[in-house]
Amino acid sequence: MATVDECRQALHDLAAKLAANAEAQGHLDLDRTLACRITDLDTAFHGRITGGRLIDIADGDDPKAKIALTATSDHLIELINGKLDLTRAFTSGQIKVKANPFDLLKLRKLL
């Protein structure tokens, strides 16, 4: 099981990757709040996806977030490090994503 600090760092690493991708791909029309809920640590983080970037990452849940990712700490780390395929993890139930279907399509472009 990963720690809260490792999960926090993984989200910041993801933010850095998305920022680099945003530069290469140009502007993506997506502006949504994001909640990341870590089930085995009973903790959550929230932030905002805008222009292809993940910004304002903070501790705590956002129950009104437009996009919600739920996973265990290990699955989150594996997902962000590219060791877990997003589609396979989603279809197998290892992670859960609640979002508008059109937002999901846009999110795939980010990764």
MODA-V535082 format. One record per backbone hydrogen bond with DSSP energy under -1.0 kcal/mol. NH is the residue of the N-H (numbers start at 1). CO is the residue of the C=O. E is the energy in kcal/mol with one decimal. If there is no record, write none. Layout:
nh;co;e
NH;CO;E
NH;CO;E
//
This chain:
nh;co;e
7;3;-2.0
8;4;-2.6
9;5;-2.5
10;6;-2.2
11;7;-2.0
12;8;-1.8
13;9;-2.4
14;10;-2.4
15;11;-2.2
16;12;-1.9
17;13;-2.2
18;14;-2.8
19;15;-2.2
20;16;-1.9
21;17;-2.5
22;18;-2.7
23;19;-1.6
24;20;-1.5
25;21;-2.9
26;22;-1.7
30;28;-2.0
32;49;-2.3
34;47;-2.5
35;67;-2.5
36;45;-3.0
37;69;-3.4
38;43;-2.8
39;71;-2.0
43;38;-1.7
45;36;-2.3
46;58;-2.5
47;34;-2.3
48;55;-2.4
49;32;-3.3
50;53;-2.5
53;50;-1.8
55;48;-3.3
58;46;-2.7
60;44;-2.8
65;62;-2.2
67;33;-1.8
68;98;-2.2
69;35;-2.9
70;96;-2.9
71;37;-2.4
76;72;-2.3
77;73;-2.3
78;74;-2.6
79;75;-2.5
80;76;-2.5
81;77;-2.3
82;79;-1.0
83;78;-2.4
84;78;-1.3
89;85;-2.9
90;86;-2.4
91;87;-2.7
92;88;-1.8
94;89;-1.7
95;89;-1.5
96;70;-2.6
98;68;-2.8
104;100;-2.0
105;101;-1.7
106;102;-1.8
107;103;-2.6
108;104;-1.9
111;107;-1.3
//
